[in-house]
Structures are given as structure tokens and as C-alpha cells.
Amino acid sequence: MTASESSVTVARHAARAAADKIAQNIVALDVSERLALADVFLIASAPSERQVNAIVDGIEEELLKQDLRPVRREGRSAGRWVLLDYADVVIHVQHEEDRVFYALERLWKDCPVVDLQLGDDASAKAPAAAEQE
């Protein structure tokens, strides 16, 4: 089983919104075979708490245009790691230091990467420090 087309579409909309707000290292992982509660994890990072929150705002605004609202939102006040739960798509926007520390890509390394169709503008690679381990 792979992520549904609707989940991939939501992830792509969110990724484009994140890229528009200068998110770094945008990557989506198909977790559908390993996790029953979601199809896709979208992960993006930023160098400051303010930028993390700007990315989150951009994603929420874009997905609201698609008539989608998060089921749950965590971490907004701290701005270090914000989780937006859209049921089948879980979005993690992390401060770059937290992203390296928690290394979600390493934890889910057996999951296929989803093609976000962002082109060369936004990196779809994991942070270099996470790749080294």
C-alpha cells in the first residue's frame, strides 16, 4: 500500500506553501505502510522561530484555500517544532537545530520519499548532519 493520491496532493500544496515562505530541506515521506494514522509526513525547517511560524502560517493559509483545517496543532507558541495534523498528512516544521537533533528522516529512513514536484528551487534532501549518521 502507498500513500493515497489525495494525501500526496495535500503534501504538495503544503510543500509549495512552505517553499514560498523560504522553508529549507523540504521532504515528504510515505509512511503509509509503517504507520496506521497517516499516509505522509512532510518535514521542513527554518533557521529561526519566527521563520518557522511564518512557514506554518503559509501552509495553513494555503490548505485553508483547499478547505482543509488541521485536526490538531502542536508547538506553535514555542516556534521550535510545529506539528500540523491533517489526518492523512502530518506536517512537521522544525527549527533547523531541532531537525538535526531529532532526525526524523533517519527514524523513517525505510519509508519512500514522495516526489513533491518542487523543482530545483527547494531542496528535497535531508539536512547534511542527519545524512551522516
Secondary structure, 3 states (H helix, E strand, C coil): CCCCHHHHHHHHHHHHHHHHCCCEEEEEEECCCCCCCCCEEEEEEECCHHHHHHHHHHHHHHHHHCCCCCCEEECCCCCCEEEEECCCEEEEEEEHHHHHHHCHHHHCCCCCECCCCCCCCCCCCCCHHHHCC
